[in-house]
Amino acid sequence: MNKDYYRVLGLAENAEDVVIRAAFRILAHRYHPDKRLEEKEAANRMMVGINEAYNTLSDPLLKAAYDQKRGTYEAKSDFYYVLGVLDNVDVQMLRAAYEALSKKYENLPSHNLCEKRLIEINQAYQILTDSAQRKAYDIRQRSLYDFQSRQGHRLCLWKVYLVYNLVFYFIMTVIYVLV
């Protein structure tokens, strides 16, 4: 299976139906051939891919079969996962995912799980739409991923921080002993 329908729509593998629909609407509006008269052929190809991805992911049976062929995905606990989008999406896609999920969970009967989910969705949206907070969050997540992957040959922030602390405490100990 060559086509990654989730990537075509800019979604994470856990994207809910309302997020899939919102992403499709944004991309269909953005790449519609009537709006891109100078690039009509490219827009047609793009729309074919978008429609194919949406038709597969919006149908529960086709989506289940597609997911089964792709294999399972690893559950992550980050803000992109909460909103069901990839980490390279723009603010418009984040807003669409947030609005779709908020509307879905606000209309459900009040349960403790729905309230917790709404809090997660709001927190994720607040962090990811503020560019400074999003950059800091991405750096933190990347360093956490590097730490968890246990790849010793890669330099990452937590290693720099660890070395800095070790050197600092070593120097402080030497100074304390000498004085």
Rosetta silent file (secondary structure, phi, psi, omega in degrees, C-alpha in Angstrom):
SEQUENCE: MNKDYYRVLGLAENAEDVVIRAAFRILAHRYHPDKRLEEKEAANRMMVGINEAYNTLSDPLLKAAYDQKRGTYEAKSDFYYVLGVLDNVDVQMLRAAYEALSKKYENLPSHNLCEKRLIEINQAYQILTDSAQRKAYDIRQRSLYDFQSRQGHRLCLWKVYLVYNLVFYFIMTVIYVLV
SCORE:     score description
SCORE:     0.000 S_00000001
   1 L     0.000  111.105 -174.152    0.000    0.000    0.000 S_00000001
   2 L   -87.194  -32.489 -173.301    1.798    3.085   -1.259 S_00000001
   3 L   -86.998  132.192  175.890   -0.609    5.858   -0.395 S_00000001
   4 L  -103.868   96.024 -175.375   -0.717    7.224    3.116 S_00000001
   5 H   -63.855  -32.003  178.135   -4.206    8.666    3.333 S_00000001
   6 H   -64.556  -43.545  179.994   -3.582   10.131    6.773 S_00000001
   7 H   -67.614  -35.797  178.313   -0.602   12.091    5.492 S_00000001
   8 H   -58.444  -41.660 -179.763   -2.579   13.271    2.435 S_00000001
   9 H   -89.563   -4.819  179.504   -5.139   14.853    4.773 S_00000001
  10 L    73.995   35.295 -174.425   -2.521   15.936    7.323 S_00000001
  11 E  -117.368  156.213  171.065   -3.973   13.778   10.078 S_00000001
  12 L   -82.252  164.044 -175.640   -2.685   11.484   12.772 S_00000001
  13 L   -70.171  -13.918  179.660   -3.787    7.869   12.709 S_00000001
  14 L   -97.639   10.806 -175.256   -6.134    8.369   15.639 S_00000001
  15 L   -58.316  133.690  179.853   -8.108   11.164   13.946 S_00000001
  16 L   -82.545  166.034 -175.285  -11.807   11.056   14.736 S_00000001
  17 H   -57.384  -38.488 -178.732  -14.522   11.272   12.100 S_00000001
  18 H   -68.910  -33.161  178.331  -15.241   14.950   12.739 S_00000001
  19 H   -72.692  -38.443  177.016  -11.560   15.855   12.313 S_00000001
  20 H   -61.087  -44.104  179.464  -11.354   13.845    9.090 S_00000001
  21 H   -64.677  -42.731 -179.557  -14.378   15.715    7.734 S_00000001
  22 H   -65.255  -42.446  178.878  -12.987   19.111    8.796 S_00000001
  23 H   -63.652  -41.682  178.293   -9.585   18.398    7.227 S_00000001
  24 H   -60.506  -45.252 -178.971  -11.235   17.287    3.987 S_00000001
  25 H   -61.791  -42.746  179.489  -13.304   20.474    3.777 S_00000001
  26 H   -64.010  -47.460 -177.589  -10.285   22.704    4.306 S_00000001
  27 H   -69.156  -36.367  177.516   -8.138   20.878    1.764 S_00000001
  28 H   -64.860  -38.807  177.588  -10.941   20.627   -0.791 S_00000001
  29 H   -68.736  -41.470 -176.979  -11.481   24.365   -0.491 S_00000001
  30 H   -68.886  -38.922 -173.217   -7.750   25.082   -0.642 S_00000001
  31 H  -111.015   16.783 -179.350   -6.953   22.864   -3.657 S_00000001
  32 L   -63.430  134.393 -177.115  -10.174   22.996   -5.662 S_00000001
  33 L   -59.292  -30.150  179.434   -9.379   23.253   -9.400 S_00000001
  34 L   -70.077  -21.824  178.396  -11.782   26.174   -9.878 S_00000001
  35 L   -89.923  -17.513 -177.905   -9.746   28.218   -7.389 S_00000001
  36 L  -119.315   67.437 -175.458   -6.404   27.310   -8.980 S_00000001
  37 H   -64.727  -33.075 -178.849   -6.962   28.146  -12.620 S_00000001
  38 H   -75.009  -21.576 -179.138   -3.253   28.587  -13.363 S_00000001
  39 H  -123.864   47.976 -171.851   -2.432   25.124  -11.932 S_00000001
  40 H   -61.666  -41.285 -179.279   -5.546   23.227  -12.974 S_00000001
  41 H   -66.575  -44.511  178.644   -3.838   19.882  -13.713 S_00000001
  42 H   -64.273  -39.578  179.120   -1.916   19.850  -10.436 S_00000001
  43 H   -66.039  -39.100  176.980   -5.070   20.839   -8.556 S_00000001
  44 H   -61.779  -44.581  178.165   -7.019   18.020  -10.248 S_00000001
  45 H   -62.715  -41.325  179.714   -4.371   15.484   -9.199 S_00000001
  46 H   -63.630  -43.266 -179.261   -4.380   16.872   -5.674 S_00000001
  47 H   -66.831  -34.394  176.570   -8.179   16.696   -5.461 S_00000001
  48 H   -61.667  -45.412  178.472   -8.188   13.090   -6.679 S_00000001
  49 H   -64.584  -42.200  179.790   -5.821   12.175   -3.851 S_00000001
  50 H   -64.614  -45.416  179.188   -7.793   14.164   -1.276 S_00000001
  51 H   -63.530  -41.949  179.296  -11.105   12.616   -2.378 S_00000001
  52 H   -63.003  -43.881  178.737   -9.642    9.113   -2.366 S_00000001
  53 H   -63.698  -45.082 -179.033   -8.221    9.611    1.132 S_00000001
  54 H   -65.175  -43.696 -179.970  -11.468   11.075    2.443 S_00000001
  55 H   -60.880  -36.724  179.375  -13.630    8.347    0.907 S_00000001
  56 H   -74.171  -46.820 -174.031  -11.482    5.677    2.527 S_00000001
  57 H   -79.371  -20.317 -179.315  -11.093    7.283    5.962 S_00000001
  58 H   -85.011  -19.452  177.495  -14.677    8.517    6.306 S_00000001
  59 L   -92.007  117.895 -175.274  -16.186    5.065    5.772 S_00000001
  60 H   -56.899  -37.896 -179.551  -15.727    3.017    8.975 S_00000001
  61 H   -70.789  -44.950  178.133  -15.417   -0.300    7.134 S_00000001
  62 H   -65.141  -38.204  179.223  -12.933    0.961    4.562 S_00000001
  63 H   -64.076  -43.427  179.111  -10.986    2.750    7.291 S_00000001
  64 H   -62.439  -42.934  178.434  -10.779   -0.422    9.390 S_00000001
  65 H   -65.151  -42.081  179.042   -9.552   -2.421    6.391 S_00000001
  66 H   -63.358  -45.752  179.592   -7.034    0.304    5.492 S_00000001
  67 H   -63.175  -37.668 -179.974   -5.751    0.513    9.077 S_00000001
  68 H   -66.019  -39.550  178.162   -5.438   -3.259    9.244 S_00000001
  69 H   -66.872  -35.127 -179.417   -3.339   -3.322    6.061 S_00000001
  70 H   -75.030  -24.768 -174.673   -1.116   -0.554    7.414 S_00000001
  71 L    97.226  175.014 -177.439   -0.609   -2.265   10.757 S_00000001
  72 L   -79.952  158.742  176.320   -1.198   -0.829   14.181 S_00000001
  73 L  -112.081  154.812  179.766   -0.062    2.568   15.262 S_00000001
  74 L   -83.546  129.865  177.083    1.616    3.499   18.487 S_00000001
  75 L   -73.106  132.139  179.166   -0.502    5.502   20.861 S_00000001
  76 L  -116.967  157.691  176.552    1.185    8.743   21.809 S_00000001
  77 L  -119.827   75.889  175.043    0.295   11.154   24.514 S_00000001
  78 L  -137.437  174.433 -173.998    0.917   14.531   23.012 S_00000001
  79 H   -68.565  -33.093  176.862   -1.117   17.512   21.910 S_00000001
  80 H   -65.121  -39.831  177.793   -1.018   16.616   18.216 S_00000001
  81 H   -63.744  -40.148  179.726   -2.393   13.198   19.111 S_00000001
  82 H   -59.912  -43.071 -179.461   -5.142   14.811   21.197 S_00000001
  83 H   -85.031  -11.984  177.743   -6.301   16.881   18.210 S_00000001
  84 L    75.356   32.861 -179.712   -5.708   14.034   15.752 S_00000001
  85 E  -126.447  166.548  174.928   -3.391   15.960   13.424 S_00000001
  86 L   -81.184  165.686 -176.557    0.216   15.706   12.282 S_00000001
  87 L   -80.339    1.249  179.861    2.875   17.986   13.726 S_00000001
  88 L  -110.666   12.291 -177.711    3.337   19.906   10.471 S_00000001
  89 L   -78.213  158.261  179.932   -0.218   21.221   10.010 S_00000001
  90 L   -87.007  175.584 -175.838   -1.031   24.903    9.857 S_00000001
  91 H   -65.303  -33.344  179.156   -3.143   26.926   12.284 S_00000001
  92 H   -62.252  -41.664  178.547   -6.226   26.699   10.067 S_00000001
  93 H   -69.287  -38.020  176.586   -6.159   22.891   10.276 S_00000001
  94 H   -61.461  -43.757 -179.982   -5.593   23.053   14.050 S_00000001
  95 H   -63.169  -41.721  179.975   -8.595   25.360   14.406 S_00000001
  96 H   -64.253  -42.854  178.445  -10.781   23.068   12.301 S_00000001
  97 H   -64.585  -42.970  179.674   -9.803   20.011   14.353 S_00000001
  98 H   -61.905  -47.599 -178.196  -10.365   21.906   17.602 S_00000001
  99 H   -64.615  -40.670 -179.573  -13.779   23.212   16.572 S_00000001
 100 H   -65.753  -44.983 -179.847  -14.933   19.818   15.295 S_00000001
 101 H   -68.154  -41.232  178.885  -13.833   17.979   18.444 S_00000001
 102 H   -60.779  -45.546  179.940  -15.204   20.652   20.783 S_00000001
 103 H   -61.839  -42.143 -179.299  -18.561   20.570   19.056 S_00000001
 104 H   -62.684  -48.261 -174.633  -18.648   16.767   19.197 S_00000001
 105 H   -80.514  -23.171  175.615  -17.815   16.502   22.905 S_00000001
 106 H   -72.571  -29.759 -178.056  -19.905   19.485   24.014 S_00000001
 107 L   -84.281  -10.206  177.337  -23.018   17.895   22.485 S_00000001
 108 L   -78.458  154.538  176.191  -22.521   14.582   24.271 S_00000001
 109 L   -58.437  146.816 -174.679  -24.209   14.000   27.625 S_00000001
 110 L   -66.850  111.768  174.712  -22.089   15.273   30.492 S_00000001
 111 L  -127.235  158.704  178.476  -19.733   12.539   31.608 S_00000001
 112 H   -61.795  -38.632  179.555  -16.483   12.793   33.475 S_00000001
 113 H   -66.437  -38.435  178.702  -14.612   11.395   30.456 S_00000001
 114 H   -65.261  -40.683  179.390  -16.147   13.971   28.094 S_00000001
 115 H   -65.881  -41.218  177.092  -15.152   16.792   30.422 S_00000001
 116 H   -63.945  -41.019  179.388  -11.586   15.481   30.670 S_00000001
 117 H   -63.400  -41.230  177.914  -11.432   15.129   26.889 S_00000001
 118 H   -63.932  -39.054  177.610  -12.640   18.723   26.444 S_00000001
 119 H   -63.491  -44.545  177.187   -9.974   19.960   28.857 S_00000001
 120 H   -59.705  -44.583 -178.514   -7.292   18.053   26.882 S_00000001
 121 H   -63.203  -45.246  179.773   -8.598   19.455   23.592 S_00000001
 122 H   -63.546  -43.661 -179.916   -8.633   23.040   24.904 S_00000001
 123 H   -64.033  -44.313  179.412   -5.144   22.744   26.376 S_00000001
 124 H   -61.207  -43.646 -178.694   -3.743   21.248   23.165 S_00000001
 125 H   -65.043  -43.298 -179.502   -5.340   23.980   21.058 S_00000001
 126 H   -60.805  -43.630 -178.654   -4.062   26.782   23.315 S_00000001
 127 H   -70.174  -45.526 -172.186   -0.477   25.508   23.188 S_00000001
 128 H   -77.220  -19.308  179.018   -0.354   24.651   19.488 S_00000001
 129 H   -90.846  -14.573  173.989   -1.886   27.871   18.183 S_00000001
 130 L   -90.010  115.835 -171.079    0.549   30.110   20.062 S_00000001
 131 H   -60.774  -39.893 -179.951    3.699   30.020   17.931 S_00000001
 132 H   -66.954  -44.340  179.215    6.159   30.542   20.801 S_00000001
 133 H   -66.627  -35.505  179.532    4.525   27.898   22.972 S_00000001
 134 H   -66.043  -41.694  178.075    4.323   25.516   20.012 S_00000001
 135 H   -61.738  -46.312  179.045    8.052   25.866   19.314 S_00000001
 136 H   -62.029  -41.451  179.214    8.892   25.209   22.953 S_00000001
 137 H   -63.763  -44.411  179.614    6.504   22.260   23.021 S_00000001
 138 H   -61.836  -40.986  178.134    7.985   20.778   19.834 S_00000001
 139 H   -63.855  -44.261 -179.874   11.515   21.071   21.242 S_00000001
 140 H   -63.209  -43.647  179.932   10.432   19.449   24.498 S_00000001
 141 H   -65.868  -39.853 -179.978    8.644   16.613   22.680 S_00000001
 142 H   -64.912  -42.776  179.207   11.600   16.039   20.361 S_00000001
 143 H   -68.246  -35.196  176.391   14.043   15.814   23.272 S_00000001
 144 H   -65.583  -40.991  177.269   11.651   13.488   25.102 S_00000001
 145 H   -62.813  -43.038  178.735   11.441   11.312   21.990 S_00000001
 146 H   -61.551  -39.938  179.118   15.232   11.246   21.735 S_00000001
 147 H   -64.935  -42.847 -177.402   15.465   10.216   25.366 S_00000001
 148 H   -72.995  -28.366 -177.756   12.911    7.455   24.923 S_00000001
 149 H   -76.389  -16.607  175.794   14.442    6.120   21.726 S_00000001
 150 L    58.856   36.708  177.698   17.745    5.450   23.548 S_00000001
 151 L   -91.841  101.679 -173.228   19.863    6.289   20.547 S_00000001
 152 L   -66.409  -22.741 -176.268   23.239    6.993   22.144 S_00000001
 153 L   -83.603   -5.688 -178.378   24.843    8.448   19.033 S_00000001
 154 L   -98.158  138.691  176.544   22.414   11.364   18.763 S_00000001
 155 L   -90.235  126.135  179.103   22.970   14.636   20.559 S_00000001
 156 L  -138.757  171.212 -172.667   19.820   15.960   22.165 S_00000001
 157 H   -60.700  -40.460 -176.960   18.863   18.558   24.761 S_00000001
 158 H   -65.441  -32.089  178.363   18.588   16.264   27.743 S_00000001
 159 H   -70.148  -41.348  177.451   22.158   15.032   27.190 S_00000001
 160 H   -61.774  -44.203  179.100   23.498   18.579   26.984 S_00000001
 161 H   -62.252  -42.524 -179.732   21.618   19.445   30.170 S_00000001
 162 H   -63.905  -47.451  179.022   22.950   16.350   31.948 S_00000001
 163 H   -62.289  -42.428  178.425   26.566   17.068   30.967 S_00000001
 164 H   -57.728  -47.783 -179.439   26.171   20.712   31.999 S_00000001
 165 H   -64.202  -42.021  179.160   24.907   19.692   35.442 S_00000001
 166 H   -62.485  -45.849  179.105   27.653   17.107   35.933 S_00000001
 167 H   -64.286  -43.448 -179.434   30.391   19.569   34.998 S_00000001
 168 H   -60.592  -48.377 -178.584   28.851   22.306   37.131 S_00000001
 169 H   -69.186  -32.006  175.626   28.603   20.111   40.238 S_00000001
 170 H   -64.703  -47.648  179.607   32.098   18.732   39.684 S_00000001
 171 H   -62.894  -42.663  179.256   33.567   22.244   39.495 S_00000001
 172 H   -63.016  -37.426  178.239   31.584   23.355   42.550 S_00000001
 173 H   -67.199  -43.134  178.013   32.858   20.326   44.488 S_00000001
 174 H   -61.824  -44.984  179.598   36.480   21.050   43.515 S_00000001
 175 H   -62.892  -41.751 -179.282   36.131   24.694   44.524 S_00000001
 176 H   -63.819  -41.301 -179.800   34.530   23.695   47.837 S_00000001
 177 H   -68.809  -39.667 -178.862   37.347   21.249   48.603 S_00000001
 178 H   -72.357  -28.987 -177.266   40.063   23.765   47.702 S_00000001
 179 L   -88.853    0.000    0.000   38.577   26.599   49.723 S_00000001
